[in-house]
Amino acid sequence: MIVVDTNILAYFYLPRELTASAEKLLQQEPEWAAPILWRSEFRNVLTGYLRRNYLNLTQAREIQQEAESLMTGLEFEVDSASVLMLVCGSDCSA
């Protein structure tokens, strides 16, 4: 199992330059986990595609549903205190 962010999910579901890399990652690591926040972030990505007319509403809803199915049982709440402690010693975002 690996933890992925919304970008990885977007590359996997929305054809872009890194889609092949995301597909390869899923083959190598078939269990992807993520904080629950991924859902909101992914909806924002889909919103951008809707507003630029790259997707219609039906397509966006199907993609969201497929992504949610992929992540079922692998979504987790993240303890804020632990995150803040970790970012104090790194340049990573929270």
N, C-alpha and C positions, 0 to 999 in steps of 0.2 A: 504494500500500500504506500502511495505517496500523496502528499498534500499538493493540490493544484490551486491556482488562482483563476479568476474569471478570464484572464487573457488566454490561458491554455484552453479553457472550454470554448471561448470564442473562436480560436484558431481551429479547433476540432469541428465545430458546427457551422461556421461561416467561412466559405472558401476564401483563403488569403494566401499570402506567400509562405506562411509557416504551417499550413494545414497538414502537409505531408509529415512534418516533424511531430505534430500533435497526434496524428494517426499512429505513427511509429511508437511514440511514447505509450499510447494506450495498449498497443500490442505487447510491449515490454513490461508494462506495469498496469495490469487491467483493473486494479482497484484504486480509484481516485477519491481522495477525501478532501473536504474543504470546510471552512467555517460557514455557517448558515448565511452570512453576509453575501456569499457568492450569488444567491438568487436575485437579490436587489441589484447588484452590480451587473449581472447578466441581462436583467430586464432593461437596464439603462443602455447597454450595448445594442440590444434589439430595438429599442426606441430610436436610436440613431439610424439604424438601418431602415426602419419604417419611415422616418422623416425624410430620408434621402431617396425614398422609393426603391430601395434595393430589395425589400421584402414587402409582401402584403401582410395584413393582419393574420390571416389563416396560416401562412408560413411561419410567422413569428411565434404564434401560439404552439404550433407543432414542434418547432425547435426548442422552445422553453420546456414543453412536456417531455421531449426526448432527453434533454439535459437533466431534468429532475429525475427521470427514471434511472439514468446512469448513476446519479449521486444518491439514490435512495439507500438509507442506512449508513451513509458515509458522510453525513453532515454533522458538524459539532459546534457547540457553543465554545467560545474561547474565554478563558479567565483573564479579565483586563489587567489585574495586578501582575500576573505572570508576563503578559505581553510587555507592559511598561518596564518591568525589570529587565527583560531581554533587550529591549531597544536601547536601554541606557549604555550597554556595552557594544553597540554596533551602529552602523550607518543605515540599517534597514528601516523601512517604514513600519508602522504598527499594523 
